[in-house]
Amino acid sequence: SNWRWLFNLLEKIMKIFSFYKIERIKNLKSLKIKIIKEIQKNNIKGLVILSKEGINATIAGNSKDISNIVKYIKLILNIKKFDIENITYSSFIPFLKAKVKIKNEVVPMDYNFSFKNKIIKNYLSPKKWDNLLSQKNVKIVDARKPFEYEVGTFKGAINPNTYNFREFKTYLSNLDKKQKIGMFCTGGIRCEKASNYLHNNGFKNVYMLKGGIINYFNKTDPKKSNWKGECFVFDNRVTIKKNTKVGNYGICNACRLPISKKDKKSKYYKIGLSCPKCYDKLTSSQITRFTVRHKQLLNKKIPLIYKRK
């Protein structure tokens, strides 16, 4: 029947659910064991990061299994809702495994999230964010890494060219405290940490895009979007477009950086081995190792994200 056909179709569509909650969390080792057990029970793939500062995760599976694990995590953490939730969909599960990791910080910045003062969160909805982009004398900061910025960003955005989030803290410290600042990242967690740092260091006019780029894509008509390019995501989709569908980028098996269609036409691009960004940086041992890994992926029949057209 038509209903059975629709049901079968929906079962094949994978839900990708990303969320975070900034909150003091204790008994991390015990929580890790419980969560990984429940994740495996519900056929979920993805990554969950636990920290004394909170939880940050992106998980994938069918809608029913995602719903089960979300209810379970809220129950054992004794929370009613997450700070941010983002949902996208894919025709395949974009993770190979399920992992639960314990980290010192929910986002590594060499800065402990401050719970002493009232946490100031100047969230902007996608619509208000667009209004901010049109204003003068506003510094729009892309809080992501340079390679993410190169794939796509907002019109007029500045990237600090910092290669890890610890360097980003130094960049933030040198900004004018009176400057009006708008920050964004993929899902919001990096800006959450950065804005807390800024507020605790005397910055008053700091705003962040609520739910990050993914929420903006979900709430904004692609034709009216102020986004240029695609958005890098940390899973096997590699990038997503403004309509949240899987993008046009693959990833280099060697340097793990996103590669465009133009990169794939380069004489320096070799499937599973090198790309124009790293071909002249590989050692002989790396070439051997990457070749072996490429053959293993082919044998496992895993979707080759760097081979996607």
Number of C-alpha atoms within 10 A of each C-alpha: 6 7 8 9 10 10 11 11 11 14 15 14 16 19 24 23 20 21 22 25 20 20 17 13 15 14 9 15 11 9 18 17 11 15 18 18 12 15 25 14 11 17 15 22 21 22 21 22 20 24 21 19 22 20 25 20 18 21 24 26 27 19 15 11 16 22 13 13 20 16 13 16 17 13 11 11 16 9 12 9 13 15 15 18 19 19 16 19 18 17 14 16 24 23 20 12 12 16 19 19 13 16 16 15 19 24 24 14 20 12 15 16 23 14 12 7 9 8 14 14 14 16 19 19 17 21 12 12 20 19 11 19 17 12 9 8 9 16 19 21 20 23 26 24 17 15 13 21 22 14 17 16 23 19 13 15 19 15 17 17 16 16 12 13 19 14 14 18 18 12 13 19 13 8 13 10 17 11 14 17 21 25 27 26 25 22 24 26 24 20 27 29 23 23 26 22 20 18 18 16 12 10 20 17 16 23 22 24 27 28 29 25 23 25 22 26 21 17 14 17 12 15 9 8 16 19 22 13 17 23 27 25 16 13 15 18 24 22 24 20 19 23 17 20 14 20 21 17 27 24 24 26 22 24 15 13 19 23 20 17 12 10 17 21 12 11 10 16 19 18 17 23 24 23 26 17 16 16 17 10 11 14 10 9 9 13 16 11 13 18 16 13 16 16 12 12 13 12 9 8 9 10 16 16 19 24 15 13 11
